Amino acid sequence: MEIDGARLISRIFALGETGLEENGRRVRLAADDADRAARDLAQLAGA
């Protein structure tokens, strides 16, 4: 298996942006919209 490093880093950064507040804190409460978006991104990573 070959890993596309650029794609992996891109997805990690996208996940890090999910739930990012204006003050720089990352908040993803379980089952809120940001958490759902993060889980959706993680599922896409497996695709």
DSSP file (Angstrom, degrees, kcal/mol; ACC not computed):
  #  RESIDUE AA STRUCTURE BP1 BP2  ACC     N-H-->O    O-->H-N    N-H-->O    O-->H-N    TCO  KAPPA ALPHA  PHI   PSI    X-CA   Y-CA   Z-CA
    1    1 A M              0   0    0      0, 0.0     2,-0.4     0, 0.0     0, 0.0   0.000 360.0 360.0 360.0 137.5    0.0    0.0    0.0
    2    2 A E        -     0   0    0      2,-0.0     2,-0.5     0, 0.0     0, 0.0  -0.927 360.0-145.3-112.3 135.2    1.3    3.5   -0.9
    3    3 A I        -     0   0    0     -2,-0.4     2,-1.1     4,-0.0     3,-0.1  -0.856  10.2-137.8-102.7 129.8    0.3    6.5    1.2
    4    4 A D     >  -     0   0    0     -2,-0.5     4,-2.4     1,-0.2     5,-0.2  -0.744  19.2-166.4 -83.8  99.2   -0.3    9.9   -0.5
    5    5 A G  H  > S+     0   0    0     -2,-1.1     4,-2.5     1,-0.2     5,-0.2   0.860  83.4  51.6 -59.0 -41.1    1.5   12.1    2.1
    6    6 A A  H  > S+     0   0    0      1,-0.2     4,-2.2     2,-0.2    -1,-0.2   0.903 111.4  47.7 -64.7 -40.7    0.1   15.3    0.7
    7    7 A R  H  > S+     0   0    0      2,-0.2     4,-2.2     1,-0.2    -2,-0.2   0.913 111.6  50.7 -66.3 -42.2   -3.4   14.0    0.8
    8    8 A L  H  X S+     0   0    0     -4,-2.4     4,-2.2     2,-0.2    -2,-0.2   0.938 111.9  46.3 -60.9 -48.7   -3.0   12.7    4.3
    9    9 A I  H  X S+     0   0    0     -4,-2.5     4,-2.5     1,-0.2     5,-0.2   0.899 110.7  54.0 -61.9 -41.2   -1.6   16.0    5.6
   10   10 A S  H  X S+     0   0    0     -4,-2.2     4,-2.2     1,-0.2    -1,-0.2   0.913 110.7  45.7 -59.6 -43.8   -4.5   17.9    3.8
   11   11 A R  H  X S+     0   0    0     -4,-2.2     4,-2.3     2,-0.2    -1,-0.2   0.859 110.3  53.6 -70.5 -35.1   -7.1   15.8    5.5
   12   12 A I  H  X S+     0   0    0     -4,-2.2     4,-2.1     2,-0.2    -2,-0.2   0.926 111.2  46.3 -63.9 -43.8   -5.4   16.1    8.9
   13   13 A F  H  X S+     0   0    0     -4,-2.5     4,-1.5     2,-0.2    -2,-0.2   0.893 110.9  52.6 -65.9 -39.3   -5.5   19.9    8.6
   14   14 A A  H  X S+     0   0    0     -4,-2.2     4,-0.9     1,-0.2     3,-0.2   0.912 109.7  49.1 -62.0 -41.9   -9.1   19.8    7.4
   15   15 A L  H >< S+     0   0    0     -4,-2.3     3,-0.7     1,-0.2    -1,-0.2   0.895 108.3  54.2 -63.2 -40.1  -10.0   17.8   10.5
   16   16 A G  H 3< S+     0   0    0     -4,-2.1    -1,-0.2     1,-0.2    -2,-0.2   0.784 104.2  55.2 -65.0 -27.6   -8.1   20.2   12.7
   17   17 A E  H >< S+     0   0    0     -4,-1.5     3,-1.8    -3,-0.2     2,-0.4   0.717  84.7 100.8 -76.7 -21.0  -10.2   23.1   11.3
   18   18 A T  T << S+     0   0    0     -4,-0.9     3,-0.1    -3,-0.7    16,-0.0  -0.518  96.4   7.1 -70.7 121.9  -13.4   21.4   12.2
   19   19 A G  T 3  S+     0   0    0     -2,-0.4     8,-2.6     1,-0.3     2,-0.4   0.579  89.1 154.2  84.1  10.5  -14.8   23.0   15.4
   20   20 A L  B <   -A   26   0A   0     -3,-1.8    -1,-0.3     6,-0.2     6,-0.2  -0.603  30.7-150.3 -76.4 124.5  -12.1   25.7   15.4
   21   21 A E    >   -     0   0    0      4,-3.4     3,-2.1    -2,-0.4    -1,-0.0  -0.467  28.3-102.9 -90.7 166.0  -13.4   28.8   17.3
   22   22 A E  T 3  S+     0   0    0      1,-0.3    -1,-0.1    -2,-0.1    -2,-0.0   0.804 121.3  56.7 -58.0 -31.5  -12.4   32.4   16.6
   23   23 A N  T 3  S-     0   0    0      2,-0.1    -1,-0.3     1,-0.1     3,-0.1   0.416 122.9-103.7 -83.8   3.3  -10.1   32.4   19.7
   24   24 A G  S <  S+     0   0    0     -3,-2.1     2,-0.2     1,-0.3    -2,-0.1   0.339  78.0 133.3  94.5  -6.9   -8.2   29.4   18.3
   25   25 A R        -     0   0    0     -5,-0.1    -4,-3.4     1,-0.0     2,-0.6  -0.487  51.0-137.3 -75.6 147.6   -9.7   26.7   20.6
   26   26 A R  B     +A   20   0A   0     -6,-0.2     2,-0.5    -2,-0.2    -6,-0.2  -0.933  27.3 175.0-105.6 121.7  -10.9   23.5   19.1
   27   27 A V        +     0   0    0     -8,-2.6     2,-0.3    -2,-0.6     7,-0.1  -0.978  12.0 163.1-131.4 120.2  -14.2   22.4   20.5
   28   28 A R        -     0   0    0     -2,-0.5     2,-0.1     6,-0.1     3,-0.1  -0.800  19.7-162.1-135.9  94.2  -16.1   19.4   19.2
   29   29 A L    >   -     0   0    0     -2,-0.3     3,-2.0     1,-0.1     6,-0.4  -0.478  40.0 -86.7 -72.9 146.2  -18.8   18.3   21.7
   30   30 A A  T 3  S+     0   0    0      1,-0.3    -1,-0.1    -2,-0.1     3,-0.1  -0.296 109.5   3.4 -56.9 130.8  -20.1   14.8   21.1
   31   31 A A  T 3  S+     0   0    0      1,-0.2    -1,-0.3    -3,-0.1     2,-0.1   0.555  98.8 125.0  71.0  12.4  -22.9   14.7   18.6
   32   32 A D  S <> S-     0   0    0     -3,-2.0     4,-2.5     1,-0.1    -1,-0.2  -0.409  79.6 -94.2 -89.8 178.4  -22.9   18.4   17.7
   33   33 A D  H  > S+     0   0    0      1,-0.2     4,-2.4     2,-0.2     5,-0.2   0.877 125.0  50.0 -61.9 -39.3  -22.5   19.7   14.2
   34   34 A A  H  > S+     0   0    0      2,-0.2     4,-2.3     1,-0.2    -1,-0.2   0.897 111.4  49.0 -66.9 -39.7  -18.7   20.1   14.4
   35   35 A D  H  > S+     0   0    0     -6,-0.4     4,-2.4     2,-0.2    -2,-0.2   0.917 111.5  49.6 -64.7 -42.5  -18.3   16.5   15.7
   36   36 A R  H  X S+     0   0    0     -4,-2.5     4,-2.4     1,-0.2    -2,-0.2   0.913 110.7  49.9 -62.1 -42.7  -20.5   15.2   13.0
   37   37 A A  H  X S+     0   0    0     -4,-2.4     4,-2.3     1,-0.2    -1,-0.2   0.900 110.3  50.6 -63.4 -40.2  -18.5   17.1   10.4
   38   38 A A  H  X S+     0   0    0     -4,-2.3     4,-2.2     2,-0.2    -2,-0.2   0.910 110.9  48.1 -64.9 -41.6  -15.3   15.7   11.8
   39   39 A R  H  X S+     0   0    0     -4,-2.4     4,-2.1     2,-0.2    -2,-0.2   0.893 109.9  52.6 -65.6 -38.5  -16.6   12.1   11.7
   40   40 A D  H  X S+     0   0    0     -4,-2.4     4,-2.1     2,-0.2    -2,-0.2   0.915 109.5  49.4 -62.3 -42.1  -17.8   12.7    8.1
   41   41 A L  H  X S+     0   0    0     -4,-2.3     4,-1.6     1,-0.2    -2,-0.2   0.905 109.4  51.9 -62.3 -41.3  -14.2   13.8    7.2
   42   42 A A  H  X S+     0   0    0     -4,-2.2     4,-0.8     1,-0.2    -1,-0.2   0.879 109.1  50.1 -64.3 -37.5  -12.7   10.8    8.9
   43   43 A Q  H >< S+     0   0    0     -4,-2.1     3,-0.7     1,-0.2     4,-0.5   0.889 107.6  53.7 -67.3 -38.7  -15.0    8.5    6.9
   44   44 A L  H >< S+     0   0    0     -4,-2.1     3,-1.3     1,-0.2    -1,-0.2   0.842  99.5  63.3 -63.3 -32.4  -14.0   10.2    3.6
   45   45 A A  H 3< S+     0   0    0     -4,-1.6    -1,-0.2     1,-0.3    -2,-0.2   0.815 100.5  52.4 -62.9 -29.2  -10.4    9.6    4.5
   46   46 A G  T <<        0   0    0     -4,-0.8    -1,-0.3    -3,-0.7    -2,-0.2   0.612 360.0 360.0 -80.3 -11.7  -11.1    5.9    4.3
   47   47 A A    <         0   0    0     -3,-1.3    -1,-0.2    -4,-0.5    -2,-0.2   0.472 360.0 360.0 -81.7 360.0  -12.7    6.2    0.8
